[in-house]
Amino acid sequence: MTAPRPRLSDFDLVIFDWAGTMVDFGCRAPIAALLAAFARHGVALDEAVARADMGKAKDDHVRALLARPQIAGAWRAANACEPDEAAVALLMADLGPLMRDAAAGAAELIPGAAETVAELRRRGLRVASSTGYTREMMAPVLERAAAQGYRPDHLVCAGETPQGRPSPLMIYKACADLGVWPLSRVIKVDDAEAGVAEGRAAGCFTVGVAASGNGVGLSREALEALSPDAREARIAPSRAALLAAGADTVVDSVADLLGLFDA
């Protein structure tokens, strides 16, 4: 028997990811920063490989990349040392400023984001957010988002819980701080598989975002320039990956979120 479609009245809180979900169509900023940071140390990253662990805290993302045999070998060859925690610290020292600058430059709201949040609030829901960026990296993004009309009620950044995604601790923190329970009354919206797994682990109704985020990785202009068939060929694998990660359902962008519940 098919489960009934949920209604917005079944929920009290929506937790949105940032890059690829609410800002930075295509999730371009973190990739640009990662590629630049590794390049400074003589390691050329493939963009598809760099995207594989998107959504994790940035230090965990760097660890995951250095754990890949090909990247570990390239690191040893270029730097004559092991890809260990000292290497993580070295890369993070470069990555922090690079990520902050890239995120600031890519903080344009995804079309429909501000309107979706306004309507959620009109219907009585609260709006929180979480990110793999640190608080320092997020500072300019918050300022630019606020200037465009998006001010979430709560923010959890990387490093503010004992573990990051895909653990559910960032969601737990938001719910504890806001006094929201049970977790079944929370919607988690994310474009990355790690963020979807986080929502699933927390017991939230989890919505994947396929077209605007990490799985496709194209700017809005580049995606819209494709033919309908080529566009669907890029979006379909992203949609499938998010469902495989545990999403209850998938939309193309945040602009489609309300349609899930109004249909």
N, C-alpha and C positions, 0 to 999 in steps of 0.2 A: 504494500500500500504506500503510495507516495505521501511524504510528509507535507503538511500544509505550509504554504509560503508564509514566512514570518512577517509580522507587521511592525512598524516603527514603535507602536505602543508596547511592544514586547521588550523594549530596550530603554536603558537610561543613559548610556554613554557610548560615544563613538571615539575610538583611538585611531588617529591617522599617522602613518609614516610621513616623512617629509620628501626627500629627493625621489622623483619618479612617481610620487603619489599626489602631493599637494603643490610642489614646486619642481623646477628643473625637469621639464618634459624630456624624456629619454635618459634621465639619470646620468647626465654627461659629466657633471662637475667632479664627482668622486673618482671616476675613471681617469680623467685628465690629470688629476693630482697624483694618483697612484702611478700612472705611467711616468710622470715627470720625476717623482721621488726615486723610483727604481732606476731610471735612466741616469740620474746623478751618480749612481754607484755602479754604472756599467752593465746594468741588466735590462734588456729589452723585454717588456711584457707584451704578450698577445692580449688584445682587448677582450676577446671571448673568455680567456682564462682569468683575467682580472675581474670579470663580472660574475664568475661562478660562485663566489662567496659574499656577494653584495648583501647588505643588510646587517651584517655582523658589525660589532664595534670595530673601529679602524685598526686597533692593535691586533685584534683577533683575525681580522682580514689579512693583515700583513703576515701574521704567523702562518695562516693557511696557505698563502702564496709561497712562502719560504719552505714550507713542508713538501711542496711538489718537487719531485726529483729533478726535473729539467731546470727549474728555477734555482733550486739549491745548488746544482752543478754550475750554473752560470754565475751565481754569487761567489762560489769558491774560486772560480777561474778569474773573476774580475777583482776580487778583494783579498784573496789569499787568507781567508778566515772562514770559519764555520757560520752557517745561517742560523745562529742561536739567538738568545735573548739580547745579547749585545747588538746584534744586527737589527733586531726589532727596534731597539731603542734608537739606533742610528737612523733608521728609516723614519721612525715617528718624529724625530727632531726636525727632519725635512718636511714630512708630510703635514704636520700641523699648520704651518703658515700657507703651504700650497693649497691645502684643503679649504682653509678659511677664505682665501682669495677666490678660489674657483667657485665655492659655494655662494659667496657674496655676488659674484657675477652671474650666477644662474638661478637667482632667487625669484624669478618671475613666477607668479601663480599659474598653475595649469588651468586652462579655461574651464569655468564652472565650479572651481574650488570654493571661492568666496560665497557664491550663491548657494551652493550645497550646504555649507556651514550655517549660513543665515537661516535657511529653511529648517535645518535640524533643530536649531535653537528655538525657532518659532513654534516648533512642535514639542518643545519641552525637553529635548535631549541636551546633555552636556557634551563638550568637545575637548578631547585631550590629544596629546601627540607624543611620539617617541622617535628616536633617531639613532643611527650608528655614529653620528657626529658627536664630538665632545661639546661641552657647554661653550668653550672658547670658539670652536668652529661655527657654532650656531648663532653667535651674537649678531653678526651682520645679516644673517638670514632672517632672524626674528624681526629685526628692524625693518627690513625691506618688505616682509610679509605683512607686518602691521600697517605699513603705508599703503598696502593694497587691500586692506580690509580684513585680513586674517589674523586673529589673536586667539589661539587656543586657550582654554581654561587651565591647562596643565601641560608641562613638558618634562619628559625624562630623557636624559642624554646618556651616551656611552660613558661608562665608568661610574655611574651613579647607583648601580646595583652590583652585588657580588659577581653576577654573571650577566652577559648580554644575550642577545638572540643566538640561537633559537630557544633559549630558556624563557620561561614566562615571567621572569622576575620584574621586568620593566612594566609589564601590564599589572602585575600585583601591586607594584609601588603606586602607580597611578590610581588604581582602585582604592587602595588603602588611604592615600592622601585625600581623595575626593569622597570617601565614604560610600563607594558604590559596591553593591553585592546583590545577588550572587553573580559570578562571572558569566553565566548564561545570559545576563541582561546587558552584555557588552558586545559591541561590534568592533572588530579589528580590521582595518583596511591597509593593505600593504602591496607593493609591487614586487617585492623580493621573496624568494622561496624561504629564506631564513625568517623573515617577518611573518609569513603565512604559518610556518611551523610554530612560531612563537604563539600566535593566536590560537592555533589548534591545541597546543600544550596547555594553555590557560583555560580552555573550555569556552572560548568566545565564539560567537558567530563570525566566521572569518571570510573576508571578501578579498580576492586577489584582483590586482589591477594589471591588465595585460598589455595594453597598447602604449601607455604613456611612460612606462617604466623600464626597469633594467633588462627585462627579457627581450625587448625589441631594440632598445638602445639608440633610437633615432630621434632627432629633434622633430618637433611638430611639423615644421616646414618640409623636412626630408620625408617624413612618413606620408604626408598629404600629397607629395609629388609623385608617389608611386601609383601605378594602376590599381584598381580595386583587387584584382587577383594577386598582384605582387604584395599589396598591403596585407591581405589576409594570410598570405604565405609567411609573412614575418610575424604576424600576431598569433597564429594558431599554435606554434610550438611554445610560445610564452604562456598562452592560456592552458595548454596541457601540462606544462611544468608546474604551474601554480595549483592546479587541481591535484596533481600527484603529490604536491607538498602538503596537501590537506585542506585547501580552500573549500568552503561550503559552496561557493559560487564565485564567478569571475566576471568582471566588467571590463570594458575597454579603458575607461577613465573615471575619475571621481565624479565627473558630470553625470554619469549614468547610475550613480549609487541610489538615488531616491526612486528611480524607476524599478528597482528590485522589489520595493515594498509597496509601490503604488499600482503596479500592474494588476 
